[in-house]
Amino acid sequence: MEQLQNKKILIVDDSPMQLQQLRNHLEKHNYDVAAASGVVEALGMMEQVTPAIVISDIIMQGIDGFELCRRIKSDSRYKSIPVVLYTVLADPRDVLHGLECGADNFMAKSYGEENLVVMIEQLLARKEDDSGSIPVQGFEINFNGETYFITSTTQRSIDFLLSTYEVAVQMNRKLIKTQDDLKRVNSYMEGEVHRYRRHLEKLVEDRTEQIHLLNDQLLGLAEEARQASRAKSEFIANMSHELRTPLNSILGFAQVLEAEYYGALGDKQKEYTGYILEAGQHLLSLINDILDLSKIEAGSMELSLAKVNIPGILEHAMILLKEKATAHSIRFNLEASPRMPAAIEGDERKIKQVIFNLLSNAFKFTPDNGEIVLSALVDSGATRIEISVTDTGMGIPEQYREKLFTPFTQVDSSMSGTGLGLYLCKKMVNLWGGKIGVVSPPEGASRGCRFYFTIPIPGEQQ
Amino acid sequence: MKMLIVDDDAKSITLLEDLLRLRNVETLKASSGRDALAMLTPDLKCCFVDIRLPDISGSVVARKIREKYSTMCVVAYTASVLSDEKDELIRSNLFDAVLLKPLKLEEFEKVMTALE
């Protein structure tokens, strides 16, 4: 091919990047390239550069490529210079405009540099062939309601049409390729989606199976727990029954002996009978406490709520222990607030149990000639009752106060008792949301202690 | 006066028997529910019935006595003292009184006073 190193090409584009790209392409093929970033600049360079070909972008800031072409073609000095419009060519009107303004050909931006070079070579060759006598044809074309007047050589029109066709074919090829790519991607995606769905379905199946399995296991465990709980309750009931039956003989016959229904007892006999009764009673309290304890541990201790007459319970306790107090010359008094409600909602058996527990502790630790006070107060807002037992015993050393309410803790292990009483009291008081505690020595006293517990009074509701 | 004691624990029977004899009550003894039912006679003033009997429950014995002799007293004599067991006995309305083991003499006296 003939070398055209002496041929200059002026390229016009307002995008510096595209300008640079085009320049690189052309320079790679040994063209002498001059670049302008706009129409005005390009026109200004025409005289000095005298390019062999002008390649211009169409859509640019300010004056467009059509206008540049028109001006070149209407200038007698330059009209023979081929002008190639460089465009995306999305619209047939661009073709008509191109013909109208006298452009020699156009070039799709996506065309590829090989084609560009071929086109340039053709244009240069033709220019040499037909320079001078150009038979001009003028005709009108109506398109889309607009009239275009085109003065163009047949050759130029055919070039335009061929380029259009070429571009269309290229675009079509690209479209077909894109379509094929899409199809491939699509079928790949479908495969993936299908596989993923299968995977998910399998996962769901597996999980469902696992859940069913777990559920069965849980049901089994729940049933086992129910059976265990039932077995435990039965065991407790049986134990209680079996322990009480021999105690019936021990305590029953000892009481008969002590009552001397069958003749008077000697001193030692009396003493021993007393021991049997005492030990038997202790065993009975142990059994009762352990039963309560196992009920608590099994979580089966519940409140049975009813209207409870607190003043009545307190007076009953006073009557029951009066004799014991008198026997030991213990001053035993009741101090109840006059504002004490006659009846509150509560568990009578358990309230009694706590009061008797605290009182029997007080009697156990209060020396003869001491004093025990059972008192009941209502707080100012009438939201709770505080029942307390104050004694003049040895008191509770600081280090025992915390441990006192845990099972099998006794300050003085020489004293009788199961070590469970206060623990059970705490559990019961907690059951109704009350507080239990000890103050030692009591406020304003030098010795002894005061045990207290609270019972909440439910708000006014009827 | 004649009374029946039903219990499978011989010593529990002896205790009650001696206490009743001291009050000049004539006593009959049975160690099972069926034996007790076979011994029922209209002249019995009262039956002391253990609940956990080897053959049938003391409650069943009490119901049969009630059906046969509506005026005869029936006293439960039992070591079943857990609150739900006790509640069941009281709610059943089958017993005129409940004596719990281990027996307290004063409780026994109270029941006897009530019977007289």
Chai-1 contact restraints between the chains, C-beta under 6 A:
chainA,res_idxA,chainB,res_idxB,connection_type,confidence,min_distance_angstrom,max_distance_angstrom,comment,restraint_id
A,A237,B,L82,contact,1.0,0.0,6.0,A-B,restraint_1
A,S240,B,L82,contact,1.0,0.0,6.0,A-B,restraint_2
A,H241,B,A79,contact,1.0,0.0,6.0,A-B,restraint_3
A,H241,B,S80,contact,1.0,0.0,6.0,A-B,restraint_4
A,R244,B,A79,contact,1.0,0.0,6.0,A-B,restraint_5
A,R244,B,K101,contact,1.0,0.0,6.0,A-B,restraint_6
A,T245,B,D9,contact,1.0,0.0,6.0,A-B,restraint_7
A,T245,B,A79,contact,1.0,0.0,6.0,A-B,restraint_8
A,L247,B,P102,contact,1.0,0.0,6.0,A-B,restraint_9
A,N248,B,S12,contact,1.0,0.0,6.0,A-B,restraint_10
A,N248,B,K101,contact,1.0,0.0,6.0,A-B,restraint_11
A,N248,B,P102,contact,1.0,0.0,6.0,A-B,restraint_12
A,N248,B,L103,contact,1.0,0.0,6.0,A-B,restraint_13
A,S249,B,K11,contact,1.0,0.0,6.0,A-B,restraint_14
A,L251,B,P102,contact,1.0,0.0,6.0,A-B,restraint_15
A,G252,B,L15,contact,1.0,0.0,6.0,A-B,restraint_16
A,G252,B,L103,contact,1.0,0.0,6.0,A-B,restraint_17
A,Q255,B,L105,contact,1.0,0.0,6.0,A-B,restraint_18
A,Y261,B,L22,contact,1.0,0.0,6.0,A-B,restraint_19
